[in-house]
Amino acid sequence: ADFKTKICCIGAGYVGGPTMATIAVFCPDVKVHVVDINPKQIARWNSEKLPIYEPGLDEAVKKVRGKNLFFSTKIDEAICECEIIFVSVNTPTKTYGVGAGRAADLKNWELAARNIAKVANGPKIIVEKSTLPVRTAHSMRKVLMANDRKINFEVLSNPEFLAEGTAMKDLAKPDRVLIGGMTTQAGQEAVDKLVKVYEHWVAPENIITTNLWSSELSKLVANAFLAQRISSINSISELCEATGADVQEVSRAIGKDTRIGKRFLNASVGFGGSCFQKDILNLVYLCESFGLREVAEYWDQVVKINDHQKLRFARKMIKSMFNTISGKKIVILGFAFKKDTGDTRETAAVYVAKHLLAERAKVTIYDPKVEHEEIESDFKYYKALTPGKEFKDCVSIATDPYEAVKDAHAIAIMTEWDEFKGYDYKKMYDSMAKPAFIFDGRLILDHKKLLQIGFEVYAIGKPYGVKYQNMDDLKAN
C-alpha cells in the first residue's frame, strides 16, 4: 500500500505503544513503526499478551498490527525509512552525579539522538515525547546538527498528557495536543507536518502550537499543578484527623466552587506514578539551576508533603496496633499506584511496606493486575527490603484476597480497585486475628459497616477515634 507519511517511534513503552497505536488506528494513510532495543519487549508487542495493560489498547493494536502498525528491533532501518521520528525513551530521575535525585537522566535520549544523527539518510523531523527538562530540544538539536553530512533536523516538542488507566481515551479525545517548534520557517513547516497527522482525528482548535520552550515547560507545569492539588488536600487530611473534621466533606464543599473544581481533591495515602514526582523534582532542579531558590522550595514542598503522607500512614498503622507489629501479618490490598493500571512506578504501597518491614512485620500483598515478578523487582528497586533480608523471607504474594487475610492482624487499602469495595468483609473479619484492623488509604470502603462488623477502622482524614469533637472539650482539658 502507498502511505502518505511514515512515522517511527523509538521506545516501545507506556507512551510510545499506545500513542503509535492510536495514530495507526486514526490514520490509515500513515505507516507507523515502533522500534526498541529490547527484543523481549518487541516480542510481547507482537504477541497475544501485550507488555502493558491499558483499557482499549488490546483492541486498537490488534486492529492495525501488520497493516499500518509494525513493532520491531530494526531501529536504523526505521530511522532511514521514516520522515517523522518520535523519541519516547525512558528519562528517569538521575541516581548519580550532579543533580542526583532531582534532575532527569538524559542518557537514553542523547544515545537515541546520536544514533539518529549517525544513520539518517536525509532531513528528519524529531519529536520529543519523553518528559524532558526545558531546553533539552536545544541540546538535542546541537547533537543532531553535529553530523558531518550537513543533514538538517527539526526538533519538535509534543509532550504527552496521558493518565494511566484512561490513556486510550485521552489519546482518542485529547483536551489539547501541544506542539512546540522553532520559530523559523523550517521549524513552522515541521510543526505543520505534525499538525496534519493529528488533524486526522483532533479538532484544529484543540491543537495548540507554541514555541519550543513553552511546550516543554507546559508538560512539567501541568503535572506539578495536579500533584500540588493532591498534596494540598492531603495536608488538610492531617488537620481533619486532629480536629474531628471529615476530609471528604471538606473536599465536597470546596469542589462545588467552580473556580476550584472537584477533580484531584481525593485525599489518599499519597500520589504515585512515573510522572508527578519526577516532573516536580525536575522543575525544582530547573529553578535551582537558574538561581530561583524560593520557587524551587515552593514546588519541592509538594513532594515533601507526599512523602510525609506515606510515612504518616505507616506510623498510624504501627501506633494503632499497640506500637508493635513485629511478627504480625499485615495484608496490603493493591500494589498498582492507582486503579485500572498494572503500573507500580512510585507506588505508595512499596513505601508503606518498607516502613512496616523495618518494624519486622510480615507483609502479604494482593493486587488483581500486577505481576508477581513486578512486585519483587520493585522491592529491590526502591530498596524496600530490610538490609540482609531476602524478599521471600519478608513478603508473600497472594492470589486470592480471602486466603491473603487469614490470621492477619490488619488490612491496608493501598489502591482504589473497584473490586475491593465488593468484598465480604464479615468473612474476612472472621478469619483474622483480633482485634482486626482496617486502614483505608484510599477512602473507598463503607466505614460504618466495617465498624459494625467489629473492625478497628482508620481512614485518611476521617474523625474516627478523635477525642476533641468541639472547642468546649478542648477547654476542659
N, C-alpha and C positions, 0 to 999 in steps of 0.2 A: 504494500500500500504506500501511497505517497503521503508523507507527512509534511505539514506546513512548517512546523517548528520542532526542533529536537532539544530536549532538556535532559540534563542529568543531575543527580544529586549524590554528592559524596557524603556517606554516612547514613546507614540504614537503621536508625534508632527510633526513639519515641516521636521525634519531629519529622525526620526525613520520610519514614514509611507512610504514615497517614497523610502527610501533605502531598506527596507524589501520587498516592493512590487517588486522592481527591482530584488532583489536576487531570490525571488519566481518565477518570470517570466523566468529568465535565468537558474535556477537550479531546474528542475522538481524533481530531486532526493533529494532535501533538503526540510525538513519541517520547515516552518517559523512561529513562534508565535510572535505577537506584543501584549504586555501587558501594562496596565496603571492603576493607582489607580482611575482615573476619569471615572466613568461608562457612563457619558454623552458623553465623547469623544469617547469611545469604541462603544457606540450605533451608533454614526454617521459614524464611520468607517464601521460598518456592515449594514448601510442603503444605500439608493439610492443617498443621498446627502452627500458627504464626508466632513469632517470638514475643509479641506483646498483646495484651488483652485490652481492647477498646471497643465499646459497643458500636456496631456498624462497620468496623474495619474489615472483618472477615468477608462480608458480602461484597464490599467495594473491591477488595483485592482480587477475589475470585471471579468477579465480573469482567475485569480488564486484563488480568495477568496473562501474558503470552499474546495479547492483542496489541495494546499500545503501552503496556507497563511491563518492564523487564527488570529482574534482580540478578546481579552478577558480581563477580570479583574483578572483572576486567576494567579496572579504573582508567588506565591510559587510553584504551580504545574508546571508552565513553567520552573522555575529555576531547579527543580528536573529532568524534562524530557530532557532538552537540555544540550549539552556539550559546546556550544559556546554562551555566553551571552553578547549581546551588551547593553551598558548603554548609553541612549540618553535622559537624563533628562535635564530640564532647568537649566542653570547656569547663572543667570542674574548678573549684577553688584551689589555689596553689597550696601544696602541703610542704613546700620547701622554699628556701631563699628569700629574696626581697618580697614583701607583701604576703608572706605565707599566712594562710588562714583568712585572707581577705581578697587579694587580687585574683583575677581569673587566670587560669593556666592556659596560655595560648599556644602551647607546643604543637598540639594536633592541627590547629588552624594554620600555623605557619608551615608545617610539613606539607599540608594539602596545597597551600599556595605555591610553595616551591616546586611541588610536583606538577602543578598546572603549568607554571612558567616553563618547566623543562620540556613537557611533552606536547604543549599546544601547537597546533599546525596553522593557526590564523587567529584573527581577533576574536575575543570571547567576552561575554558578559558574566561577571562573577557576582553571585548573590549571597550575602551573608545571612544565614538562617539561624546560626547558633546565638545564644545570648552572649554578647560581647561588650567589653567596655568601650566607651566613646573613643572615637578616633582610631579604632582598630582598622577601619576601612582604609584610612590614610596609610597606616603602616603596611597593610597588605598590598596596596597599590604599589608601594615602593618595592616590595619584594617581587611582585609580578612584573613591574616595568624594568627590573634589573636584568631581564632576559636579554641575551645578546643578539636576538634575531629581530629586534625592533617591532615586536608584535604588540598591538595596543590592547589593553584590558580596561574595561569599565567596571568599577566596583559599585554595586548597589547594596543598600541595607533594606532587608524585608523581614523585620522581626516577626516571630510567631506569637500570637496571643491565645494559645490553646489552653484549655483547662482539661486535665486528665479526667476521663470518665465521660466527657462530652466533646472530645476532640473532633470527632467526625461531624457532629452538629455544628461546632464552632467553625469548621472549615467550609462546610456547605453553606452556612448562613452567617458569615462573619459580621460583627458590629462594624469593623473597619479593616481594610487592608492598608498597611502603611509601606510606602516605597520611598526610600531616600536615595538621591543620586547627586553627582557633581552638578554644579550649575552651568557647566559648559554645554555647548551644543551637542557634543558626542554623549555627554552624561545624560542630557534630556532625551536623546534618541534611545538610549539604553533603557531609561525609565519607561518610555512609551511602549517599547517592545514587551516589557514585563506586564505593563498595564493591560495590553491586548490579551495576554494569556488569562489574566484574572477576569477580564470583561466577558469571558465565555459564560460566567455564572454570577458575577458580583455586579450590582448596580454601580454605575460610574460615580454616583455621589458618595458611595461607601469606600471608594479608593482614594486615599489621601497621599499626595506626593509632597515631599518636603526636601530640605537639604539633608546631606548625609548625617550631620551631627545631630539634628533634631530627631531624625528617625532612630538613630542608635540610642539616644538618651531616653526617648519615649518608652522604650521597652523596659528599661530599668525602673523608670519612674512609675509606670503602671503597676508593676509588681510591688514596688515599695509602698505605694498608696494602699493597695489591697491588704498587704501584710500589716500595715500600720493600723488599719481598722480592726484586724483580729487582735493585735496586741492591745489596742485601746480597750476593747470590750473585755479582754482577759484581765487587764489591770483592774477594771471595775468589778470583775467577778470576785476578786480577793476582798475588796471593800464590802461587797454584798455579804460574803460569808461572815465578816467581822461584825456587821451591823444588824443582820437579820433581814436584809433586802433580798429580793429574788432577781437574779441577773436576767432571766428570760422576760420578766415583767418590765424591767428597765429597757431591754432591747426592743420589746414591742412598743413601748411608749415613745422611745426616740426614733424608731424606724418609721413611725407614722408621719414624721416630719418629712415632707417631700424633699427638703434640701439635704437631708441626711440619707434617706432611703433605707430599706430594710436589709439589703444584701450584705454579706460578710460581717454580720453582727451576732454570729452564734459563738458564745463562749465555749471554750473547749480546753483540752489538756495542752493545746499548742498547735501551731501550723507546722506542716512538713512539706515534702515535695522537693523537686530538684531545683526549683527556681527562686522561691521567695527569699530564703536566707542567702543564697548565692548572689542574687542580684542586689540585695541591700548591702551586703558586705562589699560588693563591687562598687556600689555607689559611694559607700563610706571611704573606700580606698581612693576613689577618684577625687573626692572632695579633699581628702588629706593631701593628695599629691599636688593639688592646686593651692594648698595652704588654707583651705576653708575649714578651720577647726570646728567652729560652732555648728556648721551644717553637718559635718561628719558625725559629731557627737549626738546631734538630734536624731539622725537616722539609725545610728548604732543602738540607740535605746530600744528601738523596735525589736531587734534581735535579743537584746538583754532581757526584756520582759518575756519573750517567748521561752528563753532558756529557764528563766525563773519560774514560769508556769509549770514546766515539766518537772523541775526539781521539787516545787511546792506540792505537786500532786503525789509524787513518790513519798515525800516526807509525811504527808497527810495519811497515806496508807499505813506507813510504819507506826505513826503515833496512834492511830485508831486501833491498831492491833497490839496495843499494850507495849509499844516501843520495842517489841522483839518479834522478828519474823524469821529468825534463824531456823532452818529445817522445815518451815511451813510451806505447804504447797499453795502457790498463788497462780490463778489462771488469767492469762491475758487474752481477751477476746478481740481479735482484729490486729493485724500487723501492717496492712497497707496504710499509706499515710492518709488516705480518705477512701470513701466507699466507691464501688464501681471501677476500681483500677487494681491491677496487680503490682503497681509500683510502690516500692518501700523506701525510696530515697528520702533521707532526713525524717523518717517516720518518728513520731513522738514515742511510739511503743518501744523502740530499741533503747531510747534514753531512759525511760522509766524502768525498763527491765534491768538496765545497767545499775541503777541505784538500788534496786531490790536485790540483785545478785551480790552487790557489795555488802549487803546485810545478811548474806548467806541464805536467802530464800530459795525454795525450789520452784522454778518458773516453768509453767506449761503454756504453750501458745496454740491457739486455734484461729485460722483465717480461711474463709471459704475459697479464696482465689490464689493466695501467694504460695509459690512452690517451696517445698522443704529446703532445697539447696539454697534458695534465695535468702531464707531466714538465717541459715547457718553462716552464709558468707557475710551477711550484714553485721552479725555479732562480731565477726573478725574485723571487718572494715571499720566499724565505728568503735572498735576497742571496748566492747561492752562486757566481755568476759572478765571475771576476776583473774588477775595475773596468776599464772601457774595452773589454771583450771582448763580442762577441755570442755568443748561445747556439750558433749553428751553427758558430762558429769553434772552440769547445772541446768540445762534446758531440755525439755522434751516437747515434741510437736505432736499435737493430737489431730486425728482425722474426723473425730466426732465430738461435738460440744458437750453432750451429756456424759460421755466417757471422761472427757477432759476434767470436769468439775468434781468427780468422785473424790471424797476425802479432802477437798481443797478448803482452805480457810477463807479464801477471798476470790472474787471475780473482779477484774478491772476491764471496763469497756474502753477500748483504745481507737476503734474505727467505727464509723456510724453505719455499718452494713444494715440494710433493712431487715435481713433475716434475724438479727439479734433481738428485734422488737417482738418477734412472734414465738420465742422460745417458751417452754413450760418451766417457768422459774420455780414453781412449787416442787416439781420433780427434781430440779437441780438442788434446791434447798435441802430436801430430804436426804440427798446423798452426800452433803457436805459436812465438814467438821463444824461444831457450834462453839461460840457464836459465829454465824456466817455473815461475811461482809460483802457488800457490792459497792464498787467505786465507779460511778458513771462519769467517764471523762468526756463524753460526747452529748450528754443530756438527751438521750433518746428513749430512756425507759420510763415506765409508769411507776414513779417512786412510791406513791401512796399504796399501790397494790403490793409492792415489794415489802414495805413496812408491815402490812397486814400479814403477809406470809411469815414474817419473823426476821427478815434480813436487817442487819445494821446497814443503813444507807448513807453514803456520802456522795454528793454530786457537786460539780464545779458551780460556784456562785449561788448555791441554794442554802436556805437558812436552817437546815437540819442540825439540831444539837447546839444552836446558838443560844447562849444564856440570855443575852440582852435583847429583848424584843422592843422595848421602848425606853425613852430617856429617863423615866422615873426609876426604872430598875437600876440604871447606871448610878443615879444619885444615892440610892440606898447603900451601895457598896462603898 
